[in-house]
Amino acid sequence: MQRVMELIRLENICKTYHVGEIDVPALRGVTLSIRKGEMVALMGASGSGKTTLMNILGCLDHPTDGSYWFDGQEMSRLTPNERALIRSEKLGFVFQNFNLLPRTTALSNVLMPLDYAVQRPAAKESQEWARSLLDRVGLADRVGHEPSQMSGGQQQRVAIGRSLVNQPQLVLADEPTGNLDSHTSVEILRMFQRLNTEGITVILVTHDANVAKFANRVIFLQDGEVVSDRQTSEAAEVRAGATADPPEPTPAPHAQFSFSSGAAWQSASSAATATSVRVHPPAVRSAAAPEPAPAAVERVKPRGSALRIPSTMRTAVGALRRNKMRSALTTFGIIIGIAAVIAVVEFSQGSTKYIQSSMSSMGVNTLMIRSGAATSAGVNFGHGSMITLTPQDAEAIARQCPAVACAAPIVQARTQIIYKNRNWSPFFIYGTTPSYLQVRDWKLTEGSMFTDRDVRSSSQVCIIGDTLVRELFENRSPLGKTIRMNNVPFRVLGVLSHKGANMVGMDMDDVVIAPWSAIKNRVVGSSVSNVNQSAATAATSATSGAVNTLNKRYPDAIALYPEISTTQAANNPQPIRFANVDVILASAVSPRMTPQAIQQITRLLHERHHIRDDEPDDFNVRDMTEMTNMFSQASRMMGLLLLIVAMVSLVVGGVGIMNIMLVSVTERTREIGLRMAVGARSHHILRQFLVEAVILCLFGGTIGILLGRTLSTLLRIFLRCPVETSWPAIIAAVGVSMTVGIIFGFYPAWKASRLDPIEALRYE
């Protein structure tokens, strides 16, 4: 029976502190036992070891030697987390300096131990229970007050309420009245007596004999040893005197809760079935019979399925809210980093899209077929110097190549355009067919395109671009007006839609488009003496003594014109009406069909030009894929470089968070020790600081995203920079901010979780 009612048993407890090379013994073979329901005072002078003994009894510290049994379980060899679990379930602490969280309400301070309970009730029941405890200690009107708004006695009452929130078996009070006046001290001690009469074991650590009078047992320590252990005869008198004081008001019925076997606390009307929180008047109890009735100490632990994440989140947010300025400055580096990443990615994507748009204006799936290079006397005149491509080649390509959507021949010219008293030299003068607009995916804003009949009849009609409308017609409609090219009149039929500059900066609207036959025969036509020498060389036979003669167009081909004598050719030079074109533009059915289109065109031209397999091509086919890839790659490389620079700022922001979190760990060392004292395990502390770091990064990431989008908008509005909203970059920014918070917040969180609760509570 003695062993059953025994709550605490110490056998030869020793504790030695190592200070450098010196061993300082604090406890020297302490042996004692404390039964359930006792109220014990540990007395002794400063340095006698009473605080060390209290820390061991409270599982805040472990002995160097000896055995400590609490409620039938050996405590001496438990791990720190196992001791923290015992503190959470069975112990309550009332500290001399109160140890309340600053800038935190009384209600939140009382609720703190429940955040680390193995099974805790739902939030609503928790708050009701905490309010009832504050009502019990006379602070019903101070629930929302912070410690700075309360007196010392009120703060100690909050600490007592906190020690009772987990329904402990043992309450340890370290100098509970050391910082209080005499009147408040008596009130606090009588409160401990009331708790004791309800079956809670109370141990008071004090050096004041007047405080020890309120206990029914006093244990004296001196130099780490128990020198006296006696029952007090004055305790009964002090307890009897407490009945003369006016009784405290009984809590309202809604504040009476008891622990039930279910998931929530329910109202109770009988103290016989549950431990009620109603304030009972102090009772006189004989020192000879300190054990309370078993029914008086029976209690059922609260149960519940409340998740750990919400409580951790609430704790982390509360800690950040208490230090608003520091939290805001901590996120500044992340804000700058995320904003830079968003702005850079959107600018990079906008630039890439602008390049692709420019390429699209030239035709992403456009193929350019140029004539080959002529060579004379070892001199190569480059592509386009041979006279090999004809309009019939373009027609055959469009008709016989399935991978080609359409094709258009082009004759190029460069001359001055005159309208009345104004003149202009356009960058592009093209002679082509109506299919040119389909190849280039170009539309008309007004008027109409010339027809194939105009091409066959060499009609002197044209369409012009925006630049010529502005320069020659002063932005007035040019339809039906006549312009002159090389003194040849051309009537304007339509105006092309605006395209702007291409990727190399050329104004694509500075263009005149007319039938190729009219440009070839009326604008570009010239005598034999004015023909390009390379073209003439390629078209002239190599026969010695020939004065001026035209050879066959292709080897083994039928001559297109009757042969004339050399004398006739020399005496009567005629304008060249040779039906060749400078370029053929073809459009593939789709960009992915471009390689097939190139193969089909090459095979067809080999057949039409009678080119054998061992002979070089007299044409050259180019597509825009290589150029598009080149510019896109350059844009991606530039964007990657800028992104790396932005990521550096993110890393700098992460390092800043780690530094601030380390400073926070140092500043909040006592808070960490307090949380561990009320039951927080190492993973609770680790998780709390990690969540704080992640919240800071997410907050900074959110502000950074808004700032980055604002920067992108300003770049587009004021600097005309091409930007493109990037949702993947925004989502990635959130992920990166969380990753930065986890990576750079882990070490401070790990460091905080490794703190010793005793050392943390003593930290100044």
C-alpha positions in Angstrom: 0.0 0.0 0.0 2.9 2.3 0.8 4.4 1.7 -2.7 1.0 2.2 -4.4 0.4 5.7 -2.9 4.0 6.8 -3.5 4.3 9.4 -6.3 8.0 10.3 -6.0 10.9 8.1 -4.8 14.6 9.2 -4.8 17.4 6.8 -4.1 20.9 8.2 -3.6 20.5 11.0 -6.1 23.7 12.8 -6.9 24.3 15.7 -9.3 27.7 17.1 -10.1 28.4 20.1 -12.4 31.6 20.3 -14.4 32.9 23.8 -14.6 36.0 23.7 -16.6 38.3 21.2 -14.8 36.5 21.6 -11.5 33.7 19.3 -10.4 31.0 21.1 -8.3 28.7 18.7 -6.4 25.2 20.0 -6.1 23.4 17.0 -4.6 25.1 14.4 -2.5 23.1 11.2 -2.1 19.5 12.5 -1.6 17.0 9.8 -0.7 13.4 10.6 0.0 9.8 9.8 -1.0 6.7 11.9 -1.5 3.2 10.5 -1.5 0.4 11.5 -3.7 -1.6 14.5 -2.5 1.1 15.9 -0.2 2.1 19.6 -0.1 5.9 19.7 0.5 8.2 22.6 0.9 11.9 22.2 -0.1 13.8 24.7 2.1 17.4 25.6 2.2 19.9 28.5 1.8 21.1 29.6 -1.5 23.4 27.0 -3.0 21.9 24.2 -0.9 20.8 22.3 -4.0 17.0 22.8 -3.7 16.6 24.2 -7.2 18.8 21.4 -8.7 16.5 18.9 -6.9 13.4 20.6 -8.2 14.8 20.4 -11.8 15.4 16.7 -11.4 11.9 16.2 -9.9 10.5 18.2 -12.8 12.4 16.1 -15.4 14.2 19.2 -16.6 17.5 17.7 -15.6 18.8 14.2 -14.9 21.0 13.1 -12.0 24.6 12.1 -12.3 24.0 9.0 -10.2 21.1 7.4 -8.4 17.5 6.5 -9.3 14.4 8.7 -9.6 11.0 7.0 -9.7 7.9 9.0 -10.6 4.5 7.5 -10.5 6.0 4.0 -10.8 8.3 4.9 -13.7 12.1 5.2 -13.5 13.1 8.7 -14.8 16.9 8.8 -14.4 17.8 7.3 -17.8 15.1 8.8 -20.0 16.0 10.7 -23.1 15.3 14.5 -23.3 12.2 13.9 -25.4 10.9 11.2 -23.1 11.3 13.5 -20.1 9.5 16.3 -22.1 6.6 13.9 -22.6 6.4 13.3 -18.9 6.4 17.1 -18.3 3.6 17.5 -20.8 1.3 14.8 -19.3 2.0 14.8 -15.6 3.8 18.0 -14.4 3.1 21.6 -14.0 5.6 24.5 -13.4 5.2 27.8 -11.6 8.4 29.8 -12.0 9.7 32.5 -9.7 9.9 35.0 -12.6 6.6 33.9 -14.1 8.2 33.2 -17.5 5.2 34.4 -19.5 5.5 35.0 -23.2 5.7 38.7 -23.8 3.2 40.4 -26.1 1.0 37.4 -25.7 -2.4 37.4 -24.0 -3.1 35.6 -20.8 -5.4 33.1 -22.6 -2.6 32.2 -25.1 -0.1 31.8 -22.3 -2.4 29.4 -20.5 -3.1 27.4 -23.6 0.6 27.0 -24.5 1.1 23.5 -22.9 -1.8 22.1 -24.8 0.0 22.8 -28.1 2.5 20.0 -27.1 0.0 17.5 -25.6 -0.1 14.0 -27.2 -3.9 14.2 -27.3 -5.5 17.6 -27.1 -9.1 18.7 -27.5 -10.4 20.8 -30.2 -9.7 24.5 -30.2 -13.1 25.5 -28.9 -13.0 23.2 -25.8 -9.3 24.2 -25.2 -10.3 27.8 -25.0 -13.2 27.2 -22.8 -11.0 25.1 -20.4 -8.4 27.9 -20.3 -11.0 30.5 -19.6 -12.4 28.5 -16.8 -8.9 28.2 -15.2 -8.3 32.0 -15.5 -11.7 32.5 -13.9 -10.7 30.1 -11.2 -7.6 32.1 -10.4 -9.6 35.3 -10.4 -8.6 36.6 -13.9 -11.8 36.3 -15.8 -11.6 40.0 -16.7 -7.9 39.7 -17.8 -8.2 37.1 -20.5 -7.1 39.4 -23.3 -4.4 41.2 -21.4 -0.7 40.9 -22.0 1.8 40.4 -19.2 2.9 44.0 -19.4 -0.6 45.1 -18.6 -0.9 43.0 -15.4 0.6 43.2 -11.9 3.1 40.7 -10.5 0.4 38.8 -8.6 -1.8 38.6 -11.7 1.1 37.3 -13.8 1.7 34.6 -11.2 -1.9 33.7 -11.3 -1.6 33.3 -15.1 1.4 31.0 -14.5 -0.6 28.9 -12.0 -3.4 28.6 -14.6 -0.9 27.5 -17.2 0.5 24.9 -14.8 -3.0 23.4 -14.4 -4.2 23.4 -18.0 -2.9 19.8 -18.6 -4.4 18.5 -15.4 -1.0 17.6 -13.8 -0.4 15.1 -11.0 2.4 17.3 -9.6 2.8 21.1 -9.5 6.3 22.4 -8.9 6.6 26.0 -7.7 10.0 27.6 -7.6 10.0 30.6 -5.2 6.4 31.4 -6.2 6.2 34.5 -3.9 9.7 35.8 -4.3 8.7 38.8 -6.4 5.4 39.5 -4.7 4.2 41.6 -1.8 3.1 40.0 1.4 -0.6 40.3 0.7 -0.4 38.8 -2.8 2.0 36.1 -1.5 -0.7 34.9 1.0 -3.3 34.8 -1.8 -1.0 32.8 -4.0 0.0 30.3 -1.3 -3.7 29.8 -0.3 -4.4 29.1 -3.9 -1.8 26.3 -3.8 -3.4 25.0 -0.7 -6.8 24.8 -2.5 -5.1 22.9 -5.3 -3.6 20.5 -2.9 -7.0 19.9 -1.2 -8.3 18.8 -4.6 -5.7 16.1 -4.9 -2.8 17.7 -6.7 0.6 17.1 -5.2 2.4 20.5 -4.7 6.1 21.0 -4.1 7.2 24.5 -3.0 10.8 25.5 -3.4 11.6 28.3 -1.0 14.0 29.8 1.5 11.3 31.6 3.4 10.0 29.8 6.6 6.8 31.8 6.4 6.1 30.2 3.0 6.9 26.7 4.3 4.2 27.1 7.0 1.6 26.6 4.2 2.9 23.1 3.5 2.3 20.1 5.7 5.8 18.7 5.2 9.1 20.6 5.1 12.3 19.1 3.7 15.5 21.0 4.6 18.6 20.7 2.4 22.1 21.8 3.2 25.1 21.4 1.0 23.2 19.0 -1.3 22.0 16.7 1.5 18.7 16.3 3.3 19.3 17.3 6.9 15.7 17.4 8.0 12.3 16.0 6.9 9.4 16.8 9.2 5.7 17.4 9.2 4.6 20.9 10.1 2.1 21.5 12.9 1.6 25.1 11.7 0.1 24.0 8.4 -3.2 23.1 9.9 -3.4 26.4 11.7 -2.6 28.3 8.5 -5.2 26.2 6.6 -7.8 26.9 9.2 -7.1 30.6 9.1 -7.7 30.6 5.4 -11.4 29.8 6.1 -11.8 33.2 7.8 -11.2 35.0 4.6 -14.1 35.9 2.4 -14.8 33.1 0.0 -13.9 33.6 -3.7 -16.9 33.9 -6.1 -18.1 30.7 -7.5 -17.5 30.3 -11.2 -20.5 30.6 -13.5 -22.1 27.3 -14.4 -20.8 27.5 -18.0 -17.2 27.6 -16.7 -17.5 24.2 -14.9 -15.8 21.5 -17.0 -14.6 18.1 -16.3 -12.6 15.6 -18.3 -14.7 12.8 -19.7 -13.8 9.7 -21.5 -14.9 11.0 -24.8 -13.2 13.5 -27.2 -14.4 16.7 -25.5 -14.9 18.1 -22.1 -18.5 18.2 -20.9 -20.3 19.8 -18.1 -20.4 18.0 -14.8 -22.7 18.4 -11.9 -21.1 16.0 -9.5 -17.6 16.0 -8.2 -17.8 12.3 -7.5 -17.7 11.4 -11.1 -15.1 13.8 -12.4 -12.6 16.4 -11.0 -14.5 19.7 -11.2 -12.8 23.0 -11.5 -15.1 24.6 -9.0 -13.2 26.5 -6.4 -13.6 24.7 -3.1 -13.0 26.4 0.3 -9.8 25.3 2.0 -10.2 22.4 4.2 -8.3 21.4 7.4 -6.4 18.3 7.0 -4.4 16.4 9.6 -0.7 16.2 9.1 -0.9 12.6 10.2 -3.1 11.6 7.3 -1.8 13.5 4.2 -3.0 11.0 1.7 -6.2 12.2 -0.1 -9.0 9.8 -0.9 -8.3 7.9 -4.2 -11.4 9.4 -5.7 -10.2 12.9 -5.0 -7.1 12.5 -7.2 -8.6 10.5 -9.9 -8.5 12.4 -13.2 -9.0 11.5 -16.8 -6.7 13.0 -19.4 -8.2 15.1 -22.2 -8.5 13.4 -25.5 -8.9 14.7 -29.0 -7.7 14.4 -32.5 -6.6 18.0 -33.1 -3.9 18.2 -35.7 -0.4 19.3 -34.9 0.0 21.5 -37.9 -2.6 24.1 -37.0 -1.2 24.5 -33.5 2.4 24.8 -34.9 1.2 27.3 -37.4 -0.6 29.3 -34.7 2.5 29.3 -32.6 4.8 30.4 -35.4 2.4 33.1 -36.6 2.1 34.4 -33.0 5.9 34.5 -32.6 6.3 36.4 -35.9 3.5 38.8 -35.0 5.2 39.7 -31.7 8.2 40.9 -33.7 6.6 42.6 -36.7 9.5 44.9 -37.6 12.1 42.2 -37.5 9.9 39.8 -39.5 9.3 42.5 -42.2 13.1 43.3 -42.5 13.8 39.5 -42.7 11.6 39.1 -45.7 13.2 42.1 -47.6 15.9 40.0 -49.2 13.4 37.4 -50.4 11.1 40.1 -51.7 13.9 41.6 -53.8 15.0 38.1 -55.0 11.6 36.9 -56.0 10.7 40.2 -57.7 14.0 40.1 -59.7 13.3 36.5 -60.8 9.7 37.3 -61.9 10.8 40.4 -63.8 13.7 38.7 -65.5 11.8 35.6 -66.5 8.9 37.7 -67.9 11.3 40.0 -69.7 13.2 37.0 -71.1 10.0 35.2 -72.3 8.7 38.5 -73.7 12.0 38.9 -75.7 11.8 35.3 -76.9 8.2 35.8 -78.0 9.1 39.1 -79.7 11.9 37.3 -81.7 9.5 34.5 -82.6 6.9 37.1 -83.7 9.5 38.8 -85.8 10.4 35.5 -87.4 6.8 34.8 -87.9 6.4 38.0 -89.8 9.1 36.8 -92.1 7.5 33.3 -92.1 8.7 30.6 -89.7 7.9 27.9 -92.2 9.1 30.0 -95.2 11.7 28.6 -97.6 13.9 30.8 -99.6 15.2 29.4 -102.9 18.0 31.4 -104.5 19.9 30.7 -107.7 23.4 29.3 -107.5 26.8 31.0 -107.7 28.5 31.8 -111.0 32.2 31.4 -111.4 34.5 33.0 -114.0 38.2 32.7 -114.2 38.4 31.3 -110.8 36.2 34.1 -109.3 33.1 33.0 -107.5 30.3 35.7 -107.6 28.2 34.3 -104.8 24.6 33.0 -104.6 22.1 34.6 -107.0 24.7 35.4 -109.7 23.5 32.5 -111.9 20.4 32.8 -114.1 18.7 29.5 -113.2 15.3 30.1 -111.5 12.2 30.8 -113.5 8.6 31.5 -112.6 7.7 28.1 -114.0 9.9 26.6 -111.3 7.7 28.3 -108.7 4.6 27.0 -110.3 6.0 23.5 -110.4 7.0 23.6 -106.8 3.5 24.7 -105.7 1.9 22.1 -107.8 4.2 19.0 -107.4 5.5 19.3 -103.8 2.9 18.0 -101.3 4.7 19.5 -98.3 4.6 23.0 -99.9 1.5 25.0 -99.4 2.3 27.7 -101.9 5.2 29.4 -103.7 5.8 32.8 -105.3 8.6 34.0 -107.6 10.3 37.3 -106.8 12.1 39.8 -108.9 14.0 42.4 -106.9 14.5 46.0 -107.9 15.8 49.2 -106.3 14.8 52.6 -107.7 13.2 55.8 -106.7 9.4 56.2 -106.3 7.9 59.5 -107.3 4.4 60.9 -106.6 3.8 64.4 -107.6 6.4 66.5 -105.9 7.4 63.9 -103.4 9.9 61.0 -103.8 11.1 58.1 -101.8 13.5 55.2 -102.2 11.8 52.1 -100.7 14.0 49.4 -99.2 12.1 46.6 -101.0 10.6 46.6 -104.5 9.3 43.2 -105.3 7.8 41.8 -108.5 5.9 38.7 -107.6 2.5 36.9 -107.9 -0.7 37.1 -105.8 0.4 34.0 -103.8 3.2 36.2 -102.2 0.7 37.4 -99.6 -0.2 33.8 -98.7 3.5 32.8 -98.4 4.2 35.8 -96.1 0.9 35.6 -94.2 0.3 39.2 -95.0 -3.1 41.0 -95.2 -4.4 44.2 -96.8 -5.9 47.0 -94.7 -7.6 48.5 -97.8 -7.9 47.9 -101.5 -7.2 44.6 -103.2 -4.3 42.5 -104.5 -3.5 42.4 -108.2 -4.5 39.1 -110.0 -2.8 36.4 -112.0 -4.2 38.1 -115.2 -2.3 41.3 -114.2 0.9 39.2 -114.0 0.3 37.6 -117.4 -0.4 41.0 -119.0 2.4 42.8 -117.2 -0.1 45.3 -115.8 1.4 48.4 -114.2 -0.4 48.1 -110.9 1.0 47.7 -107.3 0.3 47.6 -103.6 2.4 49.5 -101.1 3.3 49.4 -97.4 2.5 51.8 -94.5 5.8 53.7 -94.8 5.1 54.7 -98.4 1.6 55.9 -97.4 3.2 58.1 -94.8 6.1 59.4 -96.9 4.4 59.9 -100.3 0.8 60.3 -99.5 1.0 61.9 -96.0 -1.2 59.2 -94.5 -4.0 59.9 -97.0 -5.6 57.0 -98.9 -3.4 56.1 -102.0 -6.0 53.9 -103.7 -6.2 54.8 -107.4 -3.2 57.1 -107.2 -0.4 56.7 -109.7 3.3 56.5 -108.7 6.3 56.3 -111.0 9.1 53.7 -110.8 12.0 54.4 -113.1 9.6 56.6 -115.0 7.1 53.8 -115.4 3.6 54.6 -114.0 2.0 52.2 -111.6 -1.5 52.5 -110.2 -1.9 51.7 -106.4 -4.5 49.0 -105.8 -4.1 48.4 -102.1 -2.2 49.0 -98.8 -0.5 46.3 -96.8 -1.2 45.8 -93.1 1.5 47.1 -90.6 4.3 44.6 -89.8 7.0 46.9 -88.3 10.7 46.1 -88.1 12.0 42.6 -88.5 14.5 41.0 -86.1 17.4 42.7 -87.8 15.8 46.1 -87.7 14.6 46.5 -91.3 11.3 48.3 -91.9 9.2 45.7 -93.5 6.5 48.3 -94.3 8.9 50.1 -96.6 7.9 48.0 -99.6 6.2 48.1 -103.1 4.8 44.9 -104.6 3.9 44.6 -108.2 3.5 41.8 -110.9 6.9 40.3 -111.5 6.4 40.5 -115.3 6.0 44.3 -115.0 9.0 44.8 -112.7 11.1 42.4 -114.9 10.1 43.8 -118.3 9.5 47.5 -117.6 11.6 48.4 -114.5 14.6 46.1 -114.4 14.9 45.4 -118.2 18.3 46.4 -119.7 20.5 45.8 -122.7 23.0 43.1 -123.0 25.8 45.5 -122.3 24.3 46.3 -118.8 23.8 42.7 -117.8 25.7 41.5 -114.7 29.0 40.1 -115.9 28.7 37.0 -113.8 25.2 36.2 -115.2 26.4 36.9 -118.7 29.4 34.7 -118.2 27.2 31.9 -116.9 24.9 32.3 -119.9 27.5 32.7 -122.6 29.2 29.8 -124.4 32.9 29.3 -123.9 33.6 29.2 -127.6 36.6 31.2 -128.6 36.1 34.1 -131.0 32.4 34.6 -130.0 31.4 38.3 -129.8 28.1 38.2 -128.1 25.9 35.1 -128.0 23.4 33.5 -125.7 24.0 29.8 -124.9 21.3 27.3 -123.9 19.7 27.9 -120.5 20.6 24.4 -119.2 22.9 21.7 -120.6 21.1 19.6 -123.1 18.0 21.8 -123.0 16.1 23.2 -125.9 16.9 26.8 -126.7 14.1 29.2 -125.9 15.0 31.8 -128.6 16.2 31.4 -132.2 19.9 31.8 -132.6 21.2 35.0 -134.2 24.5 35.7 -135.8 27.2 37.3 -133.8 27.2 40.3 -136.2 23.5 40.9 -135.6 24.0 40.6 -131.8 26.8 43.0 -131.8 25.1 45.6 -134.1 21.6 45.4 -132.6 21.7 44.9 -128.8 18.2 44.1 -127.5 16.8 44.5 -124.0 17.0 41.2 -122.1 13.6 39.6 -121.8 15.0 36.5 -120.2 12.3 35.0 -117.9 14.4 34.4 -114.8 13.6 35.4 -111.2 15.9 36.3 -108.3 14.3 34.3 -105.5 11.4 31.9 -105.1 9.6 32.0 -101.7 7.8 28.8 -100.7 5.7 28.1 -97.6 5.7 24.7 -96.0 2.4 23.2 -94.9 3.6 23.4 -91.3 6.9 24.1 -89.5 7.4 20.4 -88.8 6.9 19.7 -92.5 9.8 22.0 -93.5 12.5 19.3 -93.8 10.2 17.3 -96.1 9.5 20.4 -98.2 13.2 21.0 -98.6 13.8 17.5 -99.8 10.9 17.6 -102.3 12.0 21.0 -103.7 15.5 19.8 -104.1 14.4 16.6 -105.9 12.1 18.6 -108.2 14.7 21.2 -109.2 17.3 18.5 -109.9 14.8 17.1 -112.4 13.8 20.4 -114.0 17.4 21.7 -114.2 18.8 18.4 -115.5 21.3 18.2 -112.7 23.1 14.8 -112.3 24.0 13.4 -108.9 27.7 14.1 -109.4 27.1 17.8 -110.4 26.7 20.7 -108.0 23.4 22.4 -107.5 22.6 25.6 -109.3 20.3 26.7 -106.6 20.3 27.0 -102.8 17.4 26.3 -100.4 17.3 28.0 -97.0 14.8 27.9 -94.2 14.3 30.2 -91.2 14.6 27.4 -88.6 18.4 27.8 -88.2 18.0 31.6 -87.8 15.1 31.2 -85.5 17.0 28.7 -83.3 20.0 31.0 -83.3 18.1 34.0 -82.0 16.0 32.0 -79.6 19.2 30.4 -78.2 20.8 33.8 -77.8 17.7 35.0 -76.0 17.5 32.0 -73.7 21.2 32.3 -72.8 20.7 36.0 -72.0 17.6 35.2 -69.9 19.5 32.4 -68.2 22.3 34.8 -67.3 19.9 37.3 -65.9 18.1 34.5 -64.0 21.4 33.4 -62.4 22.0 37.0 -61.2 18.4 37.0 -59.8 19.0 33.7 -58.1 22.1 35.1 -56.4 19.9 37.7 -54.8 17.6 34.9 -53.6 20.5 33.1 -52.0 21.5 36.4 -50.4 18.0 36.7 -49.1 18.1 33.2 -47.8 21.3 33.8 -45.9 19.7 36.9 -44.4 16.8 34.8 -43.2 19.2 32.3 -41.7 21.1 35.1 -39.9 17.9 36.6 -38.5 16.6 33.2 -37.4 19.9 32.6 -35.6 19.6 35.9 -33.9 16.0 35.0 -33.1 17.1 31.7 -31.5 19.5 33.6 -29.3 16.9 36.2 -28.3 14.2 33.7 -27.7 16.4 31.2 -25.7 14.3 31.6 -22.6 11.1 31.2 -24.6 12.5 27.9 -26.0 13.4 26.7 -22.6 9.9 27.6 -21.3 8.3 25.7 -24.1 10.4 22.7 -23.4 9.6 23.0 -19.7 5.9 22.7 -20.4 6.3 19.7 -22.6 7.6 20.7 -26.1 9.8 18.0 -27.6 12.7 18.7 -29.9 10.7 18.1 -33.0 8.1 20.6 -31.8 10.8 23.3 -31.6 12.3 22.3 -34.9 9.0 22.4 -36.6 8.0 25.7 -35.1 11.2 27.5 -36.3 11.0 25.8 -39.7 7.4 27.0 -40.1 8.4 30.5 -39.1 11.1 30.5 -41.8 8.8 29.1 -44.4 6.1 31.7 -43.5 8.6 34.5 -43.8 9.7 33.2 -47.2 6.1 32.7 -48.4 5.2 36.2 -47.3 8.2 37.6 -49.0 7.5 35.5 -52.1 4.0 36.9 -52.3 5.1 40.5 -52.0 8.0 39.7 -54.4 5.5 38.3 -57.0 3.4 41.5 -56.8 6.5 43.7 -57.0 7.9 41.6 -59.9 4.6 41.9 -61.8 4.6 45.7 -61.1 8.2 46.0 -62.4 7.3 44.1 -65.6 4.3 46.3 -66.2 6.4 49.5 -65.7 9.0 48.1 -68.2 6.3 47.5 -70.7 4.6 50.9 -70.2 7.6 53.3 -69.9 10.5 51.5 -71.6 8.4 49.6 -74.2 10.2 46.4 -73.3 8.5 43.1 -74.5 7.3 41.2 -71.4 5.2 38.1 -71.1 3.3 37.0 -68.0 4.8 33.7 -66.8 2.6 31.6 -64.6 5.2 28.8 -64.3 7.7 31.4 -63.0 5.2 32.6 -60.5 4.4 29.1 -59.3 8.2 28.3 -59.3 8.8 31.4 -57.2 6.4 30.2 -54.5 8.2 26.8 -54.5 11.6 28.4 -54.5 10.6 30.7 -51.5 9.4 27.6 -49.6 12.7 25.7 -50.5 14.8 28.7 -49.4 12.9 28.9 -46.1 13.4 25.1 -45.4 17.1 25.1 -46.4 18.2 28.2 -44.7 15.8 27.9 -41.8 16.8 24.3 -40.9 20.0 25.0 -39.2 18.6 27.7 -36.8 15.6 25.4 -36.1 17.9 22.5 -35.5 20.1 24.6 -33.2 17.0 25.7 -31.2 15.7 22.1 -30.9 19.1 21.0 -29.4 19.0 23.5 -26.5 18.9 22.2 -23.0 15.8 23.4 -21.2 17.7 24.2 -18.0 20.4 26.2 -19.7 17.8 27.9 -21.9 15.8 29.0 -18.8 18.9 30.4 -17.2 20.0 32.3 -20.3 20.2 36.0 -19.8 
